[in-house]
Amino acid sequence: MKIELLKCKIHRATVTGADIDYTGSVAIDPALCEAVGLREWEKVDVLDIDNGARLTTYVILGDPGEVCLNGAAARLVHKGDRVIIVAYAQFDEAEAEAHRPRVVILDEENRIEQRI
């Protein structure tokens, strides 16, 4: 049997932009992606701490410090909002026992403040 668990989380990222004219996705600083193990094109959920919006999209690599919501997501999340970005993965029971998600908590400038 497979079980779906939290794979990784970027906690309290500050949205640096929202571009309605882009075709979709969330652009994330490559160093943040590497820190938690996110891959380009990977499916993620974005949870807006400030307004409660929740959406699903995919990752593209952005510029250093960037967390930019694109396309339709730009209507739900705005520049300056704080968000949580999460990805999940499926594990068999044995893998699930040993799995620990990779989590980073960011400061207001999207720098890693803490690793969990």
VMD Tcl script that builds the backbone (N, CA, C; Angstrom):
set m [mol new atoms 348]
animate dup $m
set s [atomselect $m all]
$s set {name element resname resid chain x y z} {
  {N N MET 1 A 0.834 -1.170 0.000}
  {CA C MET 1 A 0.000 0.000 0.000}
  {C C MET 1 A 0.888 1.246 0.000}
  {N N LYS 2 A 0.453 2.265 -0.713}
  {CA C LYS 2 A 1.156 3.547 -0.754}
  {C C LYS 2 A 0.444 4.541 0.158}
  {N N ILE 3 A 1.240 5.450 0.707}
  {CA C ILE 3 A 0.700 6.518 1.536}
  {C C ILE 3 A 1.313 7.831 1.053}
  {N N GLU 4 A 0.523 8.893 1.003}
  {CA C GLU 4 A 1.029 10.191 0.550}
  {C C GLU 4 A 1.400 11.035 1.764}
  {N N LEU 5 A 2.648 11.491 1.783}
  {CA C LEU 5 A 3.173 12.281 2.890}
  {C C LEU 5 A 3.757 13.590 2.372}
  {N N LEU 6 A 3.913 14.523 3.283}
  {CA C LEU 6 A 4.600 15.766 2.959}
  {C C LEU 6 A 6.032 15.446 2.543}
  {N N LYS 7 A 6.409 15.890 1.353}
  {CA C LYS 7 A 7.782 15.699 0.879}
  {C C LYS 7 A 8.660 16.857 1.353}
  {N N CYS 8 A 8.149 18.089 1.163}
  {CA C CYS 8 A 8.934 19.259 1.533}
  {C C CYS 8 A 8.036 20.477 1.690}
  {N N LYS 9 A 8.599 21.496 2.375}
  {CA C LYS 9 A 7.823 22.709 2.614}
  {C C LYS 9 A 8.744 23.913 2.688}
  {N N ILE 10 A 8.345 24.977 2.008}
  {CA C ILE 10 A 8.961 26.295 2.141}
  {C C ILE 10 A 7.948 27.118 2.929}
  {N N HIS 11 A 8.299 27.488 4.159}
  {CA C HIS 11 A 7.352 28.121 5.077}
  {C C HIS 11 A 7.601 29.620 5.189}
  {N N ARG 12 A 6.540 30.392 5.050}
  {CA C ARG 12 A 6.534 31.849 5.196}
  {C C ARG 12 A 7.363 32.572 4.138}
  {N N ALA 13 A 7.279 32.117 2.893}
  {CA C ALA 13 A 7.909 32.854 1.792}
  {C C ALA 13 A 7.108 34.126 1.539}
  {N N THR 14 A 7.791 35.195 1.194}
  {CA C THR 14 A 7.127 36.443 0.834}
  {C C THR 14 A 7.023 36.513 -0.685}
  {N N VAL 15 A 5.815 36.715 -1.185}
  {CA C VAL 15 A 5.586 36.793 -2.626}
  {C C VAL 15 A 6.227 38.078 -3.155}
  {N N THR 16 A 7.103 37.917 -4.141}
  {CA C THR 16 A 7.826 39.061 -4.704}
  {C C THR 16 A 7.163 39.611 -5.957}
  {N N GLY 17 A 6.207 38.857 -6.514}
  {CA C GLY 17 A 5.516 39.321 -7.707}
  {C C GLY 17 A 4.342 38.426 -8.036}
  {N N ALA 18 A 3.443 38.969 -8.847}
  {CA C ALA 18 A 2.281 38.232 -9.334}
  {C C ALA 18 A 2.032 38.701 -10.759}
  {N N ASP 19 A 2.235 37.818 -11.728}
  {CA C ASP 19 A 2.172 38.183 -13.144}
  {C C ASP 19 A 1.016 37.460 -13.828}
  {N N ILE 20 A -0.081 38.155 -13.995}
  {CA C ILE 20 A -1.278 37.566 -14.598}
  {C C ILE 20 A -1.048 37.162 -16.056}
  {N N ASP 21 A -0.130 37.822 -16.748}
  {CA C ASP 21 A 0.079 37.575 -18.171}
  {C C ASP 21 A 0.974 36.383 -18.469}
  {N N TYR 22 A 1.625 35.816 -17.450}
  {CA C TYR 22 A 2.434 34.626 -17.657}
  {C C TYR 22 A 1.500 33.418 -17.727}
  {N N THR 23 A 1.889 32.393 -18.441}
  {CA C THR 23 A 0.976 31.267 -18.683}
  {C C THR 23 A 0.719 30.369 -17.489}
  {N N GLY 24 A 1.429 30.514 -16.398}
  {CA C GLY 24 A 1.156 29.710 -15.211}
  {C C GLY 24 A 2.402 29.369 -14.444}
  {N N SER 25 A 2.243 28.842 -13.237}
  {CA C SER 25 A 3.329 28.334 -12.398}
  {C C SER 25 A 3.694 29.282 -11.267}
  {N N VAL 26 A 4.648 28.828 -10.457}
  {CA C VAL 26 A 5.262 29.660 -9.439}
  {C C VAL 26 A 6.773 29.627 -9.673}
  {N N ALA 27 A 7.359 30.807 -9.832}
  {CA C ALA 27 A 8.811 30.924 -10.000}
  {C C ALA 27 A 9.425 31.011 -8.602}
  {N N ILE 28 A 10.371 30.111 -8.320}
  {CA C ILE 28 A 10.995 30.034 -6.992}
  {C C ILE 28 A 12.508 30.095 -7.142}
  {N N ASP 29 A 13.135 30.820 -6.236}
  {CA C ASP 29 A 14.594 30.898 -6.143}
  {C C ASP 29 A 15.180 29.484 -6.210}
  {N N PRO 30 A 16.098 29.216 -7.148}
  {CA C PRO 30 A 16.682 27.879 -7.266}
  {C C PRO 30 A 17.344 27.375 -5.978}
  {N N ALA 31 A 17.930 28.265 -5.184}
  {CA C ALA 31 A 18.574 27.835 -3.934}
  {C C ALA 31 A 17.536 27.308 -2.941}
  {N N LEU 32 A 16.347 27.897 -2.935}
  {CA C LEU 32 A 15.279 27.403 -2.065}
  {C C LEU 32 A 14.797 26.042 -2.541}
  {N N CYS 33 A 14.658 25.894 -3.861}
  {CA C CYS 33 A 14.256 24.588 -4.412}
  {C C CYS 33 A 15.258 23.518 -4.028}
  {N N GLU 34 A 16.531 23.832 -4.165}
  {CA C GLU 34 A 17.575 22.860 -3.824}
  {C C GLU 34 A 17.551 22.525 -2.333}
  {N N ALA 35 A 17.310 23.519 -1.505}
  {CA C ALA 35 A 17.323 23.304 -0.053}
  {C C ALA 35 A 16.260 22.303 0.396}
  {N N VAL 36 A 15.121 22.287 -0.287}
  {CA C VAL 36 A 14.043 21.371 0.128}
  {C C VAL 36 A 13.855 20.191 -0.820}
  {N N GLY 37 A 14.564 20.197 -1.955}
  {CA C GLY 37 A 14.461 19.084 -2.890}
  {C C GLY 37 A 13.326 19.212 -3.887}
  {N N LEU 38 A 12.895 20.443 -4.192}
  {CA C LEU 38 A 11.888 20.649 -5.238}
  {C C LEU 38 A 12.549 20.629 -6.602}
  {N N ARG 39 A 11.865 20.049 -7.562}
  {CA C ARG 39 A 12.367 19.986 -8.937}
  {C C ARG 39 A 11.561 20.938 -9.815}
  {N N GLU 40 A 12.206 21.451 -10.861}
  {CA C GLU 40 A 11.462 22.239 -11.840}
  {C C GLU 40 A 10.374 21.353 -12.441}
  {N N TRP 41 A 9.207 21.905 -12.620}
  {CA C TRP 41 A 7.999 21.268 -13.163}
  {C C TRP 41 A 7.241 20.433 -12.131}
  {N N GLU 42 A 7.751 20.348 -10.902}
  {CA C GLU 42 A 7.073 19.564 -9.868}
  {C C GLU 42 A 5.786 20.254 -9.413}
  {N N LYS 43 A 4.769 19.453 -9.175}
  {CA C LYS 43 A 3.479 19.938 -8.683}
  {C C LYS 43 A 3.614 20.389 -7.232}
  {N N VAL 44 A 3.064 21.571 -6.925}
  {CA C VAL 44 A 3.076 22.102 -5.565}
  {C C VAL 44 A 1.725 22.730 -5.237}
  {N N ASP 45 A 1.441 22.788 -3.951}
  {CA C ASP 45 A 0.318 23.567 -3.447}
  {C C ASP 45 A 0.894 24.830 -2.838}
  {N N VAL 46 A 0.201 25.946 -3.071}
  {CA C VAL 46 A 0.586 27.232 -2.500}
  {C C VAL 46 A -0.548 27.656 -1.575}
  {N N LEU 47 A -0.214 27.924 -0.313}
  {CA C LEU 47 A -1.190 28.272 0.709}
  {C C LEU 47 A -0.901 29.695 1.169}
  {N N ASP 48 A -1.828 30.611 0.928}
  {CA C ASP 48 A -1.617 32.010 1.279}
  {C C ASP 48 A -1.983 32.225 2.746}
  {N N ILE 49 A -1.009 32.555 3.560}
  {CA C ILE 49 A -1.221 32.769 4.989}
  {C C ILE 49 A -2.098 34.001 5.226}
  {N N ASP 50 A -1.961 35.011 4.371}
  {CA C ASP 50 A -2.649 36.278 4.596}
  {C C ASP 50 A -4.125 36.267 4.217}
  {N N ASN 51 A -4.501 35.541 3.150}
  {CA C ASN 51 A -5.907 35.591 2.733}
  {C C ASN 51 A -6.594 34.223 2.693}
  {N N GLY 52 A -5.855 33.152 2.999}
  {CA C GLY 52 A -6.451 31.827 3.051}
  {C C GLY 52 A -6.582 31.116 1.711}
  {N N ALA 53 A -6.190 31.751 0.613}
  {CA C ALA 53 A -6.282 31.108 -0.709}
  {C C ALA 53 A -5.373 29.890 -0.763}
  {N N ARG 54 A -5.836 28.865 -1.475}
  {CA C ARG 54 A -5.063 27.637 -1.674}
  {C C ARG 54 A -5.134 27.320 -3.162}
  {N N LEU 55 A -4.001 26.983 -3.748}
  {CA C LEU 55 A -3.988 26.661 -5.173}
  {C C LEU 55 A -2.918 25.638 -5.479}
  {N N THR 56 A -3.091 24.972 -6.599}
  {CA C THR 56 A -2.125 23.980 -7.077}
  {C C THR 56 A -1.525 24.499 -8.371}
  {N N THR 57 A -0.211 24.380 -8.494}
  {CA C THR 57 A 0.484 24.787 -9.706}
  {C C THR 57 A 1.762 23.958 -9.819}
  {N N TYR 58 A 2.743 24.436 -10.579}
  {CA C TYR 58 A 4.009 23.730 -10.738}
  {C C TYR 58 A 5.151 24.721 -10.628}
  {N N VAL 59 A 6.330 24.211 -10.339}
  {CA C VAL 59 A 7.521 25.026 -10.091}
  {C C VAL 59 A 8.261 25.321 -11.387}
  {N N ILE 60 A 8.680 26.580 -11.538}
  {CA C ILE 60 A 9.723 26.935 -12.498}
  {C C ILE 60 A 10.805 27.642 -11.693}
  {N N LEU 61 A 12.022 27.589 -12.181}
  {CA C LEU 61 A 13.135 28.215 -11.468}
  {C C LEU 61 A 13.132 29.712 -11.734}
  {N N GLY 62 A 13.203 30.488 -10.659}
  {CA C GLY 62 A 13.195 31.941 -10.759}
  {C C GLY 62 A 14.562 32.523 -10.478}
  {N N ASP 63 A 14.563 33.786 -10.107}
  {CA C ASP 63 A 15.790 34.499 -9.764}
  {C C ASP 63 A 16.050 34.385 -8.264}
  {N N PRO 64 A 17.258 34.687 -7.814}
  {CA C PRO 64 A 17.544 34.650 -6.378}
  {C C PRO 64 A 16.554 35.521 -5.594}
  {N N GLY 65 A 16.000 34.946 -4.532}
  {CA C GLY 65 A 15.040 35.652 -3.688}
  {C C GLY 65 A 13.620 35.685 -4.212}
  {N N GLU 66 A 13.411 35.187 -5.424}
  {CA C GLU 66 A 12.099 35.300 -6.063}
  {C C GLU 66 A 11.121 34.212 -5.629}
  {N N VAL 67 A 9.875 34.634 -5.414}
  {CA C VAL 67 A 8.723 33.755 -5.274}
  {C C VAL 67 A 7.599 34.502 -5.980}
  {N N CYS 68 A 7.358 34.173 -7.245}
  {CA C CYS 68 A 6.416 34.918 -8.084}
  {C C CYS 68 A 5.324 33.984 -8.593}
  {N N LEU 69 A 4.074 34.336 -8.302}
  {CA C LEU 69 A 2.930 33.563 -8.766}
  {C C LEU 69 A 2.502 34.090 -10.123}
  {N N ASN 70 A 2.270 33.180 -11.046}
  {CA C ASN 70 A 1.988 33.551 -12.430}
  {C C ASN 70 A 0.634 33.028 -12.887}
  {N N GLY 71 A 0.117 33.639 -13.951}
  {CA C GLY 71 A -1.137 33.202 -14.547}
  {C C GLY 71 A -2.304 33.410 -13.604}
  {N N ALA 72 A -3.237 32.458 -13.614}
  {CA C ALA 72 A -4.455 32.575 -12.809}
  {C C ALA 72 A -4.157 32.741 -11.325}
  {N N ALA 73 A -3.066 32.164 -10.851}
  {CA C ALA 73 A -2.699 32.268 -9.432}
  {C C ALA 73 A -2.476 33.719 -9.007}
  {N N ALA 74 A -2.102 34.572 -9.959}
  {CA C ALA 74 A -1.854 35.983 -9.646}
  {C C ALA 74 A -3.128 36.697 -9.200}
  {N N ARG 75 A -4.279 36.110 -9.458}
  {CA C ARG 75 A -5.543 36.690 -8.982}
  {C C ARG 75 A -5.825 36.319 -7.525}
  {N N LEU 76 A -5.178 35.268 -7.034}
  {CA C LEU 76 A -5.433 34.780 -5.683}
  {C C LEU 76 A -4.374 35.196 -4.674}
  {N N VAL 77 A -3.159 35.392 -5.150}
  {CA C VAL 77 A -2.017 35.704 -4.288}
  {C C VAL 77 A -1.377 36.980 -4.810}
  {N N HIS 78 A -1.049 37.887 -3.892}
  {CA C HIS 78 A -0.534 39.189 -4.300}
  {C C HIS 78 A 0.862 39.448 -3.751}
  {N N LYS 79 A 1.565 40.339 -4.415}
  {CA C LYS 79 A 2.905 40.729 -3.978}
  {C C LYS 79 A 2.832 41.154 -2.516}
  {N N GLY 80 A 3.766 40.643 -1.720}
  {CA C GLY 80 A 3.823 40.960 -0.297}
  {C C GLY 80 A 3.128 39.944 0.594}
  {N N ASP 81 A 2.243 39.093 0.009}
  {CA C ASP 81 A 1.598 38.047 0.798}
  {C C ASP 81 A 2.639 37.053 1.282}
  {N N ARG 82 A 2.367 36.431 2.416}
  {CA C ARG 82 A 3.204 35.349 2.923}
  {C C ARG 82 A 2.546 34.031 2.536}
  {N N VAL 83 A 3.329 33.093 2.028}
  {CA C VAL 83 A 2.793 31.817 1.562}
  {C C VAL 83 A 3.596 30.648 2.098}
  {N N ILE 84 A 2.941 29.494 2.060}
  {CA C ILE 84 A 3.588 28.218 2.339}
  {C C ILE 84 A 3.530 27.427 1.035}
  {N N ILE 85 A 4.638 26.866 0.619}
  {CA C ILE 85 A 4.699 26.068 -0.611}
  {C C ILE 85 A 5.023 24.639 -0.196}
  {N N VAL 86 A 4.150 23.705 -0.571}
  {CA C VAL 86 A 4.319 22.314 -0.153}
  {C C VAL 86 A 4.239 21.369 -1.348}
  {N N ALA 87 A 4.975 20.266 -1.241}
  {CA C ALA 87 A 4.889 19.181 -2.215}
  {C C ALA 87 A 4.739 17.883 -1.436}
  {N N TYR 88 A 4.071 16.933 -2.052}
  {CA C TYR 88 A 3.809 15.635 -1.431}
  {C C TYR 88 A 4.414 14.538 -2.302}
  {N N ALA 89 A 4.636 13.386 -1.719}
  {CA C ALA 89 A 5.142 12.238 -2.469}
  {C C ALA 89 A 4.502 10.977 -1.905}
  {N N GLN 90 A 4.453 9.942 -2.742}
  {CA C GLN 90 A 3.903 8.667 -2.302}
  {C C GLN 90 A 5.032 7.737 -1.869}
  {N N PHE 91 A 4.789 7.059 -0.761}
  {CA C PHE 91 A 5.771 6.158 -0.182}
  {C C PHE 91 A 5.093 4.842 0.144}
  {N N ASP 92 A 5.868 3.766 0.059}
  {CA C ASP 92 A 5.310 2.517 0.591}
  {C C ASP 92 A 5.497 2.569 2.103}
  {N N GLU 93 A 4.905 1.608 2.795}
  {CA C GLU 93 A 4.886 1.647 4.260}
  {C C GLU 93 A 6.287 1.697 4.875}
  {N N ALA 94 A 7.220 0.929 4.333}
  {CA C ALA 94 A 8.582 0.912 4.877}
  {C C ALA 94 A 9.270 2.268 4.670}
  {N N GLU 95 A 9.115 2.845 3.477}
  {CA C GLU 95 A 9.697 4.162 3.210}
  {C C GLU 95 A 9.077 5.220 4.120}
  {N N ALA 96 A 7.775 5.128 4.335}
  {CA C ALA 96 A 7.063 6.107 5.152}
  {C C ALA 96 A 7.602 6.145 6.573}
  {N N GLU 97 A 7.988 4.987 7.098}
  {CA C GLU 97 A 8.518 4.931 8.466}
  {C C GLU 97 A 9.784 5.773 8.615}
  {N N ALA 98 A 10.623 5.771 7.601}
  {CA C ALA 98 A 11.907 6.463 7.682}
  {C C ALA 98 A 11.864 7.895 7.144}
  {N N HIS 99 A 10.790 8.255 6.455}
  {CA C HIS 99 A 10.730 9.568 5.782}
  {C C HIS 99 A 10.596 10.726 6.765}
  {N N ARG 100 A 11.365 11.768 6.505}
  {CA C ARG 100 A 11.224 13.041 7.200}
  {C C ARG 100 A 11.229 14.130 6.135}
  {N N PRO 101 A 10.211 14.980 6.113}
  {CA C PRO 101 A 10.164 16.035 5.090}
  {C C PRO 101 A 11.279 17.057 5.282}
  {N N ARG 102 A 11.681 17.681 4.167}
  {CA C ARG 102 A 12.669 18.760 4.220}
  {C C ARG 102 A 11.896 20.072 4.296}
  {N N VAL 103 A 12.173 20.850 5.336}
  {CA C VAL 103 A 11.423 22.079 5.599}
  {C C VAL 103 A 12.393 23.219 5.849}
  {N N VAL 104 A 12.094 24.369 5.233}
  {CA C VAL 104 A 12.827 25.596 5.540}
  {C C VAL 104 A 11.825 26.668 5.941}
  {N N ILE 105 A 12.230 27.489 6.884}
  {CA C ILE 105 A 11.446 28.656 7.297}
  {C C ILE 105 A 12.234 29.877 6.839}
  {N N LEU 106 A 11.548 30.808 6.187}
  {CA C LEU 106 A 12.216 31.958 5.583}
  {C C LEU 106 A 11.988 33.235 6.376}
  {N N ASP 107 A 12.900 34.196 6.192}
  {CA C ASP 107 A 12.701 35.529 6.751}
  {C C ASP 107 A 11.950 36.381 5.717}
  {N N GLU 108 A 11.781 37.653 5.988}
  {CA C GLU 108 A 11.008 38.546 5.107}
  {C C GLU 108 A 11.655 38.753 3.738}
  {N N GLU 109 A 12.937 38.427 3.616}
  {CA C GLU 109 A 13.662 38.608 2.351}
  {C C GLU 109 A 13.835 37.285 1.606}
  {N N ASN 110 A 13.096 36.270 2.041}
  {CA C ASN 110 A 13.148 34.922 1.453}
  {C C ASN 110 A 14.514 34.253 1.611}
  {N N ARG 111 A 15.177 34.563 2.713}
  {CA C ARG 111 A 16.415 33.877 3.067}
  {C C ARG 111 A 16.078 32.807 4.094}
  {N N ILE 112 A 16.800 31.710 4.041}
  {CA C ILE 112 A 16.543 30.613 4.984}
  {C C ILE 112 A 16.965 31.039 6.388}
  {N N GLU 113 A 15.977 31.001 7.278}
  {CA C GLU 113 A 16.191 31.354 8.668}
  {C C GLU 113 A 16.413 30.095 9.514}
  {N N GLN 114 A 15.718 29.024 9.125}
  {CA C GLN 114 A 15.805 27.775 9.879}
  {C C GLN 114 A 15.532 26.593 8.951}
  {N N ARG 115 A 16.227 25.497 9.193}
  {CA C ARG 115 A 15.979 24.217 8.492}
  {C C ARG 115 A 15.456 23.227 9.522}
  {N N ILE 116 A 14.412 22.524 9.144}
  {CA C ILE 116 A 13.841 21.529 10.066}
  {C C ILE 116 A 13.987 20.159 9.444}
}
mol reanalyze $m
mol bondsrecalc $m
mol representation Tube
mol addrep $m
